[in-house]
Each structure stands twice: as C-alpha cells, then as structure tokens.
Amino acid sequence: MDLISTWWFWALIGALVVLLAVVVWWRQRRGGQVGKRFRGIAVDTLVDVIVPSGMGGEIHLDHVLLTGKGLVVLDIKDVSGIIFASDRMDDWTVIGRDRRFTFANPQPSLYDRVAAVRSVVPDVPVAGHVLFNEQADFSKGTPREVIQPQELLALYRLPPKDELRTLVDAFRPHWERLREESVPLRDHAPD
C-alpha cells in the first residue's frame, strides 16, 4: 500500500468510529429523554412493543407505564399548533405555523391497545391516554383521553415511597406477565 492509500484507509476508519460514536450517543440521549419524560409517574416502562391483541392477532404499543395507579397505555403525538378535534370526528385537523394537516382520530386505536393490555393482565387497572406535547392547543375543546404532560404528571404522580412499594408489589406480577408477553418491535418478525 502506498502512502496515499494508507492515509485514506485510516481517514475512513476514523470517520466510521466518529459516526458510530454519534449514533451511540444519540440512542442513549433518546432513551434518556424517554426516561426523563416519565420520571415522577412511572416505576417502569415498556416502549415500542408488540403484544397479543386478545383477538388472535397482535398490536403495537408506543408506551406502557407501571404507575402507582396501575398500568397506563400512552400513544404519543408530537404535534404543535391549534388542533380541532372531538370524540366523534374521524379526522382531527392541525393548523400550525407553516402548514395545515389532518390525521385519523387516535382514540379508537388507543381503545384497542388498552383492551389488548387488559386481555393480558385482566386483574389490574389499565388506563389509556393520547399524550400531546405542550405546543398542542386544544382551545376549542379537548377530546376524552387526550392529555398533556402536566396533566399526566398531576394524574399519575408517584405516591410516597411506602405506599408506592405496596402498590408496586401488588402490580408487579401483572407487569412481569405483560413484559413476558411483549416482544420489542425491533425484534418482531411479521408472520
């Protein structure tokens, strides 16, 4: 190998190492943000998992939280702008700074996800919410099951440690059963 080829080889190796370091850092940061997002309300979380639907199929869950009040299924919508929505509307409309778009009402699929979790762990309380960020403006009315971060924190704030320990001990076997029935989305191979 001549000097120029050797230089290019080591430059390429160096670039790959830097790229790998950036990817690892980004994944850790992203995971940390999820953890921070639910600190104060969740003892444990499942993220991007597939569980049995209870009707012979499977269903994807964005997030499931183990809280002091039971399990909470969350569908997270990162949407900013004024949102025109109601329980009976098939499509919800978002008017943002630079665009307008619609998306399907997320409530029916949330109800399916909650039902799936209840079919796996029928003896534990299971709630479901569609979580929107703080930039989502529902000034014309907020549909059922729609929640924003401050409301989520207020509703599911962890109780004092002694009370939490008792509750979590009661919920833990059900949580472990759900964990055993779930498959990480990245590991899921469709039939």
HELIX and SHEET records of a PDB file:
HELIX    1   1 LEU A    3  ARG A   37  1                                  35    
HELIX    2   2 GLN A  107  VAL A  120  1                                  14    
HELIX    3   3 PRO A  149  TYR A  156  1                                   8    
HELIX    4   4 LYS A  161  GLU A  181  1                                  21    
HELIX    5   5 LEU A  185  ASP A  187  5                                   3    
SHEET    1   A 6 VAL A 146  ILE A 147  0                                        
SHEET    2   A 6 VAL A 126  PHE A 132  1                                        
SHEET    3   A 6 GLY A  70  LYS A  77  1                                        
SHEET    4   A 6 GLU A  58  THR A  67 -1                                        
SHEET    5   A 6 ASP A  44  PRO A  52 -1                                        
SHEET    6   A 6 VAL A 183  PRO A 184 -1                                        
SHEET    1   B 4 ARG A 100  ALA A 104  0                                        
SHEET    2   B 4 ASP A  91  ILE A  95 -1                                        
SHEET    3   B 4 GLY A  81  PHE A  84 -1                                        
SHEET    4   B 4 ALA A 136  ASP A 137  1                                        
END                                                                             
